[in-house]
């Protein structure tokens, strides 16, 4: 707390009998300078903080605007590199048809999943194609058909910028959980989860993914993204595979 000293002439001192006030000490003067310095520094930090907050807010707004633009393009059939987030209507779902032995729908009771299964292949870079809608699943058409020897491989999106994907809850499945696949002839094949494995995105064991978990039974292997989004990309750093065997 600052103190104020009033100047008194020597005559007044003789009359009052009081000693003159001592001049301010260097320590107090230094304290005042440091106080001013830190006050200015604090203001500078607040200004800088406001600048970076505004810059981050502008950056986030820009990112959100870009994401919204891509989603709009996908939903209006303009951009095929981004999955659509428009849920299939009941009419679209019910009218979907495939060959008699091919997978038509997939049902995962625990997750409340009832989804169309669309035949897909590989990208130009040799990766599994992803469905063009976050609510659909994709059957790798070079893998086994439902109920036939080998493993049927199905992939799906975990999420988009604006909504959860069909396989969002895949990581919650455990041994014994049921998965049903309906074929084009309306018959169903039931599978039970055996195990779940999480891989680094760059080190997925594709030989395991394409093989039945139980060699004596037809298999069904589901794959989707998990983990965290790699900085500077829209790609997750992990993949989760659910291995199931026919009942």
N, C-alpha and C positions, 0 to 999 in steps of 0.2 A: 504494500500500500504506500503511495507517495505521500510525503509530508511537505507542507509549505512553510518556508521560513520568512519572517518579515524583517527587513533591514532596520536596525536601530542605530542612530548616531551615538558617539561616545558620551555626549552629555546626558543623553537619556539613560545610558547604562549607569552613570554615576548616581543618577536620581533613583533609579529602580533597584540598584544593587544586584542586577542580574548579569551573568556572563554573556558575551556575544555568541551567537550561534556559530558552530564550527562550519567551515566550508564543506560542501558535499565531498564525500570520499570517492576515490577513484573506483573502488569496487562497486559502489552504487551507480556511478556513471557507466561503468562497463555493463552492469546488470540492465540498465535502461537501454543501452545500445543492443544488447543481445535480445532483450524483450522485443524491441522494434524489428530486429532481424527475423526472429522466429514468427512474429506476427505477419510480416511480409511474406515469409516462406509459406506460412499456413495458407494465406490468401492465394499464393501462386499454386499450391497443391490443389486447392479447391477449384481454381480456374482450370488447371490441367485436367482434374478429374471430370469436370463438366465437359471439357473438350472431348476426352476419350469416351465418355458416356454417350455424347451426341454422335461421335463417330461410329461407335459400336451399334447404336440404335439405327443409324443410317445404313450400316452394313447389314444388320438383321432385316431391315425393311426391304433392302435390295434383294437379299436372298429369298425372302418370302414372296416378293413380287415375281422373281424368276420361277420359283416353284409353282406359284399359282398359274403363271403363263404356260408352263409345261403341262400341268394337269389339265388346263383348259384345252390345249392342243390335243392331248391324248383323248379326252372325252369327246372331242368333236372330230375325231378321225383325221387329225392333221399331223400328229407326231406319234410314230409307231415305236419310238425308242423308250417311251414312258407308258406304263400300263394304265389303262382306263380305270377310273374309280366309280363308274356307273354300275350299280348292281343289276344283274339280269332280272328282267321281269318274270313273273310266274309263267307267262305265256312262252317266253324265250326258253326258260328252264324245261317246261313240259314238252315243248316241240322239238327239243334237241334230239337228233338221231345219229346213230353210228352203225357199223356192221354188227351182225349178230354176236360175234365172239369178242368184239372190242369193248373196252371200258366206256361206259356212258356217264355214270355218276359215281361219286364217292361220298360215303356217309361216315362221320366220326361222331358217334353219340355223345361222348364225353365233352367234346368241343362245340356241339351243336352245328357241326359242319354238314351241309348238303350242297355239294358243288358239282358243276359240270366238269367232265374230264375231256380235254381236247388233245388230239394227237399232235405231237411236236417232234422236231428232230434236233439237229445240232446247229449252232451258229457257225459263221465263217471261221471263227477262232477255235472251233472244236468243243465248245461248251454246250451244256444242255440249254435249249431254248426255254425262255420263261413265258408263261401265259400272257396274253395281251390285255388281260383284265385281272385286277387284284382278287376278284371273287372266284375266278376259275382256277382249275388245276391243269397241269400238262402231263400227259403220258408220253414218255420217251418211246416212240413207236418201234424202235429197234429192240426194245426189251420185251419180256414175256407178256402175253395176254393174261387176263385174270383167270386163275385156276389152272393154268398150263405150267409145265415144268420150267424152272428158272425163276428169275425175279422180275416182277413188274416194277418199274421205276416211275414215280409220280412226283413232280415238283410243284411248288406254289409260292406265292409271295408272302412274306411275313408282314409287310406294311408298305404304305406309300407315304408321301408327305402329309396326307390329309386323313388317312383312315387305316385301320388294321386290315391286313390281308387274310386270305383264307386259311393260311397256316400259322397265324399269329400265335396260337396256343399250343403249337406242336411240341414245344419243350416241356409241357406239363404232362404229356402222355407217359404212362408207365407200363411195366410188364403186365400182360393180361388184358389191357384195354382193347376194345373191339374196334375194328375198321371194316366196313363193308363196301364192296365194289359191285355195282350193278352193270351187267352187260347189255349190249344192244337188244338182246332177246328178252330182256326184263328179268333174267335169272340173276341171283346174287351169290357172291363168293365172300365168305367171312374170314378175316384174318385176325390174329391176336398179336399184340406187340410183344416182342421178345426182349429187345434192348434198344437203347438210344446212345448214339456216339456223337460227340461234338469235335469237329476238325477245324484246323486253321484253313482259311479260305484257299490258300495256295497249296495245301497238302491233303486234299480230300482223297481218300482211298477209293478210287473209282472202281477198282476190281471188286472190292467188297460191296459197293453200292449196286453193282450189276449182278451180284450173286445172291442166291437165297441164303438166309441166315441159318436155316435148317436144310441141309442138302437132301433130306428125304421128303420135303414138302415144297409146294410152290410158295414163293415169297412175294412180299410187297414191301418196297422200300420207299419211304417218303423223305424228301429233302427240301430244306428251306434255309434262309439266312438267319443268323443270330449273332450275338456279340455286340460290338459297337461299330459305328460308322467310321471308316478310316478318314483322317483329316484331309480336307481338300477334295473329297470324292463323295459319291452317294452310295458307296459299296460297303457292306458289312464285312468285318474281318474274320467271321467264323461261319461255318455251315453245320447244321444239325441234321442227322440222318436217323430216322426211326425205322428199325428193322422189325418186320412182322412176318409171321408164317401162317399158312392156311390152316383153319381148324379141321 
